Amino acid sequence: MTNRFRTPSGGRIDRRARVSFRFDGQTYDGFRGDTLASALIANGVHLVGRSFKYHRPRGFISAGSDEPNALVDVARDRARTAPNLRATQVELYEGLNATSQNRWPSLGFDAGAMNDLFSPFLPAGFYYKTFMWPAGAWKRFYEPKIRAMAGLGVAPTLPDPDRYTQNHAFCDVLVVGAGPAGLAAALAASESGAKVVLCDEQAELGGSLLAETTATIEGQPAAEWLSQTLATLTARDNVTLLPRTTAFGYFPHNLIALAERVTEHLASPDPNQPRERLWKVRAREVVIAAGALERPLVFPDNDRPGVMLADAGRTYLNRYGARVGERVVIFTAGDCGYRTALDLKAGGVAVVAVADLRAEVTGDLPARALAAGIDVRPATVVTGTSGRLRISAAHLAKVKDGAVGPSEKIACDALLMSGGLTPSVHLFSQSRGKLVWDEAAGAYLPGTSAERERSAGACRGVYGLAAVLEDGYAKGEAAASDARTHAAPGRAAAPASVAKGRAFNAAGDHASADGFIGATPHARNPAFVKAFVDWQNDVTVKDIKLATREGFRSIEHVKRYTTTGMATDQGKTSNMNALGIVSEAIGEAVPKIGLTTFRPPFTPTTFGIFAGEARGDLFDPVRKTAIHDWAAEHGATFEDVSLWKRAHYFPKAGEDMHAAVARECRAVRSSVGMFDASTLGKIEIVGPDAAEFMNRMYTNAWLKLAPGRLRYGVMLREDGFVMDDGVVGRMAEDRFHVTTTTGGAPRVLAHMEDYLQTEWPDLDVWLTSTTEQWAVIAVQGPKARAVLEPLVEGIDLSREAFPHMSVREGRICGVPTRLFSVSFTGELGFEVNVPATYGRAVWEAIFAAGEPFGITPYGTETMHVLRAEKGYIIVGQETDGTATPDDVGLGWAVGKAKKDFVGKRSLERAAFFRPDRKQLVGLLTKDPRTVLEEGAQVVADPKALVPVPMLGHVTSSYMSATLERSIALAVVKGGRARIGQTLVVPMPGRMIEVDVVEPVFYDPKGERLDG
Amino acid sequence: MAELMPSLPLDTLAAAPRDVAVARLVALGPAARLVFRGREAAIGPAGEAFGVPLPREACRVNAADGRYALWLGPDEWMLLALDTDPAPIFAAIEAATAGLPHALTDVSARSTGIEIAGPQAAFVLGQGCPLDLSPEAFPVGMCTRTLFHKAEIVLVRTAPDIFHIDVWRSFAPYVWELLEEGRREFA
């Protein structure tokens, strides 16, 4: 059965290019230009899926992106597996491998179909009513089972190997939809030189013109006009044409997201090409030319494979040369169905009957159908269908005086339905434009705009080829003109251009506004029939009526209760009929019931396109210091500190972290170690008012700090809590070199800029981030001076000339340096600041000079241990945003005599003087080998009544190699008054007794700082 | 003492860039970079001392003899001189602006330069930069601080098809690799 349903000629497929593909393991032939759907239809295959809830056999409904049924899985390999693709949009390529979904063991025989028999027990909202007992079973049992039974495709579990890119684009006019309205709009807009982007979700641009065989435009066949128009647009430099590109989201300020499928249609895509590209288009003006979607009719058994939309049947024939059947019945509520009847008959298909819902059938198209010998039956409905995996007969019945008569079975292999057209207002609705019910059109149409857009053509209820072309042209002109008068910032606005308009001479059978909304009548017992409203979520008329009986009146509530319109197709085919059914059931007009809001995406969109290139190592910037590579070469392990990679410790062969850190600590205490402190935030504060500014930002007093001296500074937030700290050097009267914590650098700079710009614009002082200007090498330990002395020029390193907490400028190894005598270890120490360009070279020079002393590179873990031994806090570890300077033992750094500084007033709050504030203390475990866990709670009496009162928690805890015992810092309520007490740290299975001590464990007098 | 070798953050990555004629990628060499901020009175003398007047129009670059003055804010400029020692420039500007409220800071080592050139350069940049990089919206001689993906950059259009990126050192590999990703489809 190869292409038995293919016409001998015609259509836009390339009949010289045969394409072989597989569906559910069977090989078929199609042609280039086919979709998976058209190729299967040409091969007589209509059964392509099982429904979501009842597992009913399903076939194609439409020929476009509104398809609710034909969702397939297309697999290139195990990782490149895309579920839930609409077969109507999958372009055929050689070797395409598609499978159906939601069936087991096979599409023809599906065990899940027993749900259909149990359907009386699965009414709307069944999961709200059943599965409620026993408690907890929902999560453990019901939900997983229901999810396995229902549902659609299966996502691949392997990482996605494809590339996705994103780009920002700007244009004067974005035209969405390349049907006649969109093409005319693009022509008109680009005429004036405006930058135009024209996108369309289909592989070929042309929209409805692609399925026109008889229409003419300007005296030419529509296809001819289309190719000339595309050639004209292609030749214009100011036009970008984007086929296979779905405008899926309309965001504020005319930001429209387009998903371009770049390689999806290719048999062997170039791995350098992205699979998909996200266009973030900022359009000055938008023309929405999204067209209209045909509405199905809602009648019993309307989901049998072979029941399709009439215009889809016409499209398959005219565009793809594929007949949807040999004997076709058409059920229509307007003239649209006749257009299909005439085309099908001309294409060699037997049109057995046209059942017309209308009692009076007049007009040109029905007359021509009659003249062609087609059996036209007015006042006739379909009351059911026969067949199992494919329709075999339609049951037709006359309606007389509102009563449905007996039905007659008419054998057929396809039943095409047409309920009229629904303007595609999705994007307009997404733009927050207001939709207005139009009684004449029987549809919601775009009303007041919220964005700079206008709709053109069928998506605003304009039908008829000439009218659509003229509307499109006028809207294109208007958009280009508006774009000129609303020029971008920095560009001069131009006067509006004069709209000339253009008349199009076009002829063809065109769609019209007539149609039907709701469920068509039948005389069968409603309890035993299924008339589907929403195919994808298996919602029937019965479900919606049940919802209205249970009191739901707003469509928003009916939607959520029945799930109608909530499937991945967002109710493209179902929304209006659901409204009609609710309207009839509760006796209210459609506009009173409301309309649900359309939200992005218009059609399902891959996660890959949102991630773009932000994945793997490029998900976030990985910041590395100038010395990073040296550390990596010397075996360092790294830890993440904000975006930075910092050397954590430098294990030697056979060492674990504990051993490496112990060795590094001993080296610093006994001889000398070196540490990469480059990630510390740095800010250069310069200007005549620099000292005044420092005085206001920090708690300390700065005015009297002499140039060449360092001071440890504490910065508060307005609320009086510690925000950041760091060592600050006064380089000159008007210049400070400020350091911040690694993670706090951007926050501190923004905090300072904020005050400077909003509170004190009068101060003559400016801030510049110098974090990355300087590589910082900390050389710490009793031998630090000896290591550096031979390398430094122009600085006297002696204790007298260069005391602790000083800064000098000079050269090291010939490179300019700002040399700090500062210690975060408690040992004699220096921090060598050199331009980052020389960071590694100077590091290597110091390492070489230190070798005679056994200089030891150390990482952040050793740095943490050494500072904890000295009781130096780390902002963010000992503080949590609720610690005052006094809480963490920094009361001494607050300039009591200062008139003001940020946070000063807050420090006077009564709560800050309570004796039970959490205060920084040291904890020593009774057993020196026990290392507490950071974050562990501290209590007084673990046997107290639950909840046991918490006194505080451990903030830092290490094994100290120097002290040969564990040490910990903690914040404890009224901690300073508890020094000398024994408290308890309760841990699972044991109670750890700790002595509360002063938070300085090593060299409390600081005698080692000067070496 | 042997002279130390400077190292730039893209030394390794940029050693062998992919050959893409429509968007060539080059890591630029060392440069003097000074941030000048100050009150009105200091702006003129600073430009005179630098040898290039500081542009007063927003987001514009003035250039002469390999020296560039980039407008980054109403009171902020980046002064850039290719392959030059920053110290003499620093001293000259300080001398010219002595007594006038201003701040001059040497940030020569803070960032590194990347050039992307070719007819697709703007498209490649547009993958990560949210600005309109068309010649009308972003003409030759325009500069701005902006984003490239998640990294802050300073972007300059030096010729119709040539852009310069100035990016902090630690962000440079991230920017470079994303530029390489963006160029891949033209390889």
Chai-1 contact restraints between the chains, C-beta under 6 A:
chainA,res_idxA,chainB,res_idxB,connection_type,confidence,min_distance_angstrom,max_distance_angstrom,comment,restraint_id
A,T165,B,Q127,contact,1.0,0.0,6.0,A-B,restraint_1
A,N167,B,G126,contact,1.0,0.0,6.0,A-B,restraint_2
A,N167,B,Q127,contact,1.0,0.0,6.0,A-B,restraint_3
A,H168,B,G126,contact,1.0,0.0,6.0,A-B,restraint_4
A,H168,B,P130,contact,1.0,0.0,6.0,A-B,restraint_5
A,F170,B,D132,contact,1.0,0.0,6.0,A-B,restraint_6
A,N272,B,R184,contact,1.0,0.0,6.0,A-B,restraint_7
A,N272,B,E185,contact,1.0,0.0,6.0,A-B,restraint_8
A,N272,B,A187,contact,1.0,0.0,6.0,A-B,restraint_9
A,Q273,B,E185,contact,1.0,0.0,6.0,A-B,restraint_10
A,E613,B,L178,contact,1.0,0.0,6.0,A-B,restraint_11
A,E613,B,E181,contact,1.0,0.0,6.0,A-B,restraint_12
A,L618,B,L178,contact,1.0,0.0,6.0,A-B,restraint_13
A,P621,B,K150,contact,1.0,0.0,6.0,A-B,restraint_14
A,P621,B,A151,contact,1.0,0.0,6.0,A-B,restraint_15
A,P621,B,F171,contact,1.0,0.0,6.0,A-B,restraint_16
A,P621,B,Y174,contact,1.0,0.0,6.0,A-B,restraint_17
A,R623,B,S170,contact,1.0,0.0,6.0,A-B,restraint_18
A,K624,B,S170,contact,1.0,0.0,6.0,A-B,restraint_19
A,E684,B,T105,contact,1.0,0.0,6.0,A-B,restraint_20
A,V686,B,A103,contact,1.0,0.0,6.0,A-B,restraint_21
A,G687,B,A103,contact,1.0,0.0,6.0,A-B,restraint_22
A,P688,B,P101,contact,1.0,0.0,6.0,A-B,restraint_23
A,D764,B,P101,contact,1.0,0.0,6.0,A-B,restraint_24
A,W766,B,R37,contact,1.0,0.0,6.0,A-B,restraint_25
A,W766,B,A103,contact,1.0,0.0,6.0,A-B,restraint_26
A,T768,B,V35,contact,1.0,0.0,6.0,A-B,restraint_27
A,T768,B,T105,contact,1.0,0.0,6.0,A-B,restraint_28
A,E772,B,R110,contact,1.0,0.0,6.0,A-B,restraint_29
A,E772,B,W168,contact,1.0,0.0,6.0,A-B,restraint_30
A,E772,B,R169,contact,1.0,0.0,6.0,A-B,restraint_31
A,Q773,B,V107,contact,1.0,0.0,6.0,A-B,restraint_32
A,Q773,B,A109,contact,1.0,0.0,6.0,A-B,restraint_33
A,Q773,B,R110,contact,1.0,0.0,6.0,A-B,restraint_34
A,C813,B,L4,contact,1.0,0.0,6.0,A-B,restraint_35
A,G814,B,M1,contact,1.0,0.0,6.0,A-B,restraint_36
A,V815,B,L4,contact,1.0,0.0,6.0,A-B,restraint_37
A,P835,B,A109,contact,1.0,0.0,6.0,A-B,restraint_38
A,A836,B,A109,contact,1.0,0.0,6.0,A-B,restraint_39
A,A836,B,R169,contact,1.0,0.0,6.0,A-B,restraint_40
A,T837,B,P6,contact,1.0,0.0,6.0,A-B,restraint_41
A,T837,B,A109,contact,1.0,0.0,6.0,A-B,restraint_42
A,Y838,B,L4,contact,1.0,0.0,6.0,A-B,restraint_43
A,Y838,B,P6,contact,1.0,0.0,6.0,A-B,restraint_44
A,R840,B,S7,contact,1.0,0.0,6.0,A-B,restraint_45
A,A841,B,L4,contact,1.0,0.0,6.0,A-B,restraint_46
A,A841,B,M5,contact,1.0,0.0,6.0,A-B,restraint_47
